[in-house]
Amino acid sequence: MLRPYIYVKINRMKSKLLLSQDHPSYQLHRKQVWIQILLPILLTVLVFIAVIVLTSIAAFRDNGDVGRWAAISTIWLVLPVMIACLILLAILLAIIYLLARLIGMIPPYSYQAQRAVYQIEDYVKRAAEMIVKPALFVDMIKSQIKILAERR
């Protein structure tokens, strides 16, 4: 089966944006880029460099204790993992609590559902018996006639 193909031609815009260096929106954009993006990144990098330098000076001086700084570094590495695990533990506890409440609510509703299914089953059985009853009646009459015919 051949499928019809639709061809679309995309026309390029003829007009160009006329943003010059002295346009107010362009100047505001440049100012916001500097204040909201570049400045926070540079300050963060400077803080990290300062922490690295201070840690190095404290750890590698004459009486610096490298083992202690390794332990401190390990603590700082483990803290985010512990916080994430605590959050996951809280979520797990909430799920357990909700499931316990749900299990307490299930028996009455499951009993009602079971009763509804049994009623549906009874209706289906009665309907099947009503459908089959005429055919069985005809078969019974045939067999009675056959028995009477064999007796004579």
VENBEL-V994761 format. One record per run of one state. SS is the DSSP state (A for helix, B for strand, O for the rest). FROM is the first residue (numbers start at 0). TO is the last residue. Records with the same first field share a line. If there is no record, write none. Layout:
# VENBEL-V994761
SS: FROM-TO, FROM-TO
This chain:
# VENBEL-V994761
O: 0-22, 59-64, 151-151
A: 23-58, 65-150
